[in-house]
């Protein structure tokens, strides 16, 4: 009787264990985020802008040497990543504040004494914009939660002129105001490193055309000559670093 009872207990225990390990009783596993066909995420970071000024002409004199002084900006964005094997497509929407300062020496008057040191003038910009890049990326390394990718793609940029601030210092003209083209196009190149849900993103944006639309100002009373004024074109290149999370 005891032997039969022991055999029954063993059979019951074996059946219970087999049932728990049977494929019919497996608990569905959640797909890891790095293997999902679509991810969403958000990121934020810092920018450093370089304004490439060309055709700078002040009071009829062409300025050849312009000094760029980097200033830190910032941005925040949300994105969607569409994955297919080692490739991905990633549209984004971000709010950016890019800052930069350029300085140069003003041209001297024709009657300036010999040895006169030219005064310095500057343009300081704080530009607010909404950026919409669409990038294509390829993962050179993709092993579980770790990946290393390079990417590139076009970016459409809408500049908010009302929020942006551009200051002209030590110019002869008064009430100087620069208006930028609202829509601009640039190209983005970068590299990204993923560690599980966290990723680091380094990128460089190349401005593709002149972003300055017009410059208005008032001439001083003693201004003479048709060339007395301010004329220039500029593009901006932006280096950025961000930290983000995949959802």
C-alpha positions in Angstrom: 0.0 0.0 0.0 2.8 2.4 0.9 4.7 1.4 -2.2 1.6 2.1 -4.4 1.1 5.5 -2.7 4.8 6.4 -3.3 4.6 5.5 -7.0 1.4 7.6 -7.3 3.0 10.7 -5.7 6.0 10.3 -8.1 3.8 10.1 -11.1 1.8 13.1 -10.0 5.0 15.2 -9.5 6.4 14.2 -12.9 3.2 15.1 -14.6 3.1 18.5 -12.9 6.7 19.3 -13.9 6.1 18.1 -17.5 3.0 20.3 -17.7 4.8 23.4 -16.6 7.6 22.8 -19.1 5.3 21.8 -22.0 5.2 24.2 -25.0 1.4 24.4 -24.6 1.9 26.0 -21.2 4.7 28.4 -22.0 4.2 32.0 -20.8 4.6 34.4 -23.7 7.8 36.4 -23.5 7.9 40.1 -24.2 10.0 40.9 -27.3 13.1 42.9 -26.2 12.9 46.5 -27.3 16.0 46.2 -29.5 14.3 43.5 -31.5 11.0 45.3 -32.1 10.1 46.4 -35.6 9.3 49.9 -34.3 10.6 51.9 -31.4 9.7 55.3 -30.1 12.0 57.5 -28.0 13.1 60.9 -26.8 16.4 62.6 -26.3 18.0 65.9 -25.3 21.4 67.4 -25.5 23.7 70.3 -26.3 24.8 72.0 -29.6 27.8 74.0 -30.7 27.2 76.2 -33.8 29.6 77.5 -36.4 28.3 80.3 -38.7 30.1 80.3 -42.0 30.0 84.0 -43.1 30.7 84.9 -46.7 30.6 88.1 -48.8 30.8 90.2 -45.6 30.9 93.8 -46.7 30.8 96.7 -44.2 30.7 100.3 -45.3 31.8 99.3 -48.8 34.8 97.3 -47.6 35.1 93.5 -47.9 35.9 91.8 -44.6 38.1 88.7 -45.1 38.9 87.6 -41.5 36.0 86.6 -39.3 36.5 84.9 -35.9 33.9 82.3 -34.7 33.4 82.1 -31.0 31.5 79.0 -30.0 28.5 79.2 -27.6 26.6 76.3 -26.2 23.0 75.7 -27.3 20.5 73.0 -26.4 17.6 70.9 -27.9 15.0 68.3 -27.1 13.4 65.9 -29.5 11.0 62.9 -29.9 11.5 60.3 -32.7 10.2 57.0 -34.2 12.7 54.3 -35.3 11.6 51.7 -37.9 13.9 48.7 -37.8 14.6 46.2 -40.5 17.5 43.8 -39.7 20.6 46.0 -39.4 19.0 49.0 -41.0 16.7 51.6 -39.6 14.7 54.7 -40.7 14.3 57.4 -38.1 12.1 60.6 -38.5 12.4 63.1 -35.6 10.9 66.4 -34.4 13.0 68.6 -32.2 13.1 72.1 -30.7 16.5 73.7 -31.0 18.2 76.8 -29.6 21.5 77.4 -31.4 23.9 80.1 -30.3 27.0 81.6 -31.9 29.1 84.8 -31.9 31.3 86.1 -34.7 33.8 89.1 -34.4 35.8 91.0 -36.9 37.8 94.2 -37.1 35.9 97.2 -38.7 37.4 98.9 -41.7 39.2 102.1 -41.0 38.2 105.5 -42.4 40.3 106.7 -45.3 41.6 109.6 -43.2 42.5 107.5 -40.2 46.0 108.3 -38.8 48.7 105.7 -39.5 49.0 103.1 -36.7 45.3 103.4 -35.7 44.1 100.0 -34.4 40.7 99.0 -35.9 37.8 98.6 -33.6 36.1 95.3 -33.2 32.5 94.6 -34.1 30.4 91.4 -33.4 27.2 89.6 -34.3 25.7 87.4 -31.6 22.9 85.0 -32.6 20.5 82.9 -30.6 18.3 81.1 -33.1 15.2 79.1 -32.1 13.9 76.5 -34.6 11.8 73.4 -35.1 13.9 70.8 -36.9 12.5 67.7 -38.7 15.3 65.4 -39.8 14.7 62.0 -41.5 17.8 59.8 -41.2 18.7 56.4 -42.5 21.1 54.3 -40.3 23.0 51.1 -40.5 24.2 49.1 -37.5 27.8 47.9 -38.0 27.5 46.1 -34.6 24.2 44.7 -33.4 24.6 42.0 -30.7 21.7 41.8 -28.3 21.3 45.1 -26.4 24.5 46.6 -27.8 24.8 48.4 -31.2 27.0 50.8 -33.0 25.4 52.7 -36.0 26.2 55.4 -38.5 23.5 57.5 -40.1 22.8 60.4 -42.4 19.9 62.2 -44.0 18.2 65.5 -44.9 16.8 67.9 -42.3 14.1 70.6 -42.8 14.5 73.5 -40.4 11.8 76.1 -39.5 13.3 79.1 -37.9 11.1 81.1 -35.5 12.1 84.7 -36.1 10.0 86.1 -33.3 11.8 84.0 -30.7 15.3 84.4 -32.2 17.6 87.2 -31.1 20.4 88.6 -33.2 22.5 91.5 -31.8 24.9 93.7 -33.8 27.5 95.4 -31.6 29.7 98.4 -32.4 28.4 99.0 -35.9 28.1 102.5 -37.4 24.5 101.8 -38.4 21.5 102.0 -36.0 18.5 99.8 -35.3 20.1 96.8 -37.2 17.7 93.9 -37.7 18.4 90.7 -39.5 15.5 88.5 -40.8 16.3 84.8 -41.6 14.7 82.6 -44.1 12.0 80.6 -42.2 12.6 77.3 -44.1 16.1 76.0 -44.4 17.6 72.6 -45.5 20.7 70.9 -44.1 22.2 67.5 -44.2 22.9 65.4 -41.1 25.8 62.9 -40.5 26.4 61.0 -37.3 27.2 58.0 -35.2 25.1 56.4 -32.4 25.9 53.9 -29.6 23.1 51.9 -27.9 23.4 50.2 -24.6 20.1 48.5 -23.9 17.5 51.3 -23.7 20.1 54.1 -23.4 21.9 55.6 -26.4 24.4 58.3 -27.2 24.2 60.3 -30.4 26.9 62.4 -32.0 26.0 64.3 -35.2 27.1 67.1 -37.5 24.6 69.2 -39.5 25.8 70.9 -42.7 23.8 74.0 -43.8 23.2 73.9 -47.5 22.3 77.4 -48.3 22.3 81.1 -47.2 19.9 81.5 -44.2 20.0 85.3 -44.1 17.0 86.9 -45.9 17.6 90.6 -45.4 19.2 93.1 -43.1 17.5 96.4 -42.3 19.2 99.4 -40.6 19.3 103.2 -40.3 22.3 105.0 -41.7 24.0 107.6 -39.5 23.5 111.3 -40.5 27.1 111.6 -41.8 26.9 108.5 -44.1 28.0 109.1 -47.6 28.3 106.8 -50.6 26.0 104.1 -52.0 28.0 101.3 -50.5 27.6 102.5 -47.0 25.9 99.6 -45.2 26.0 95.9 -44.2 25.9 93.0 -46.6 26.7 89.3 -46.0 25.5 85.7 -46.4 25.8 82.9 -43.9 25.2 79.2 -43.3 25.3 77.4 -40.0 27.0 74.1 -39.3 26.0 72.5 -35.9 27.8 69.8 -33.9 25.5 68.2 -31.3 25.7 65.5 -28.6 22.6 63.9 -27.1 21.5 61.3 -24.6 18.3 59.4 -25.2 16.0 56.5 -24.2 14.3 54.0 -26.5 10.8 52.9 -25.5 
